[in-house]
């Protein structure tokens, strides 16, 4: 099965990704599942109040996506929702910790890649209205 390289919609979606974050993918998914599909403002409140360490990195990434949307596309932050949020496993950093009497103990630090896509719902509503008016004119 081929993977399609999908790009976000040019007008309504803005994406950002954080790669090689020192969090296990399982622990990051626990937080991402809570914010998927919510509005930008609600997401900020949830992430600031959750007690997990992964929240800090995800919060920085959400701030970054919103800044991209505001600066690059001129979108308003109040009309943004999280349309897509995914966590993939990254590389595993392998280290050795010295132990008693000479041997080394292997340590594996897992990393993850997080991708967040924000969607502007006000632009989608405007596009739908334009489609409806075109359909009415054609009838």
Protein Blocks (a to p, Z undefined) as FASTA:
>chain_A
ZZddddddfklpccdddehiabdfklmmmmmmmmgopafklmmmmmmmpcbfklmmmmmm
mmmmmmmmmmmnopafklgccfbdcdddddddddddddehhiacdddddddddddddddf
klmmmmmmmmmmmmmmmZZ
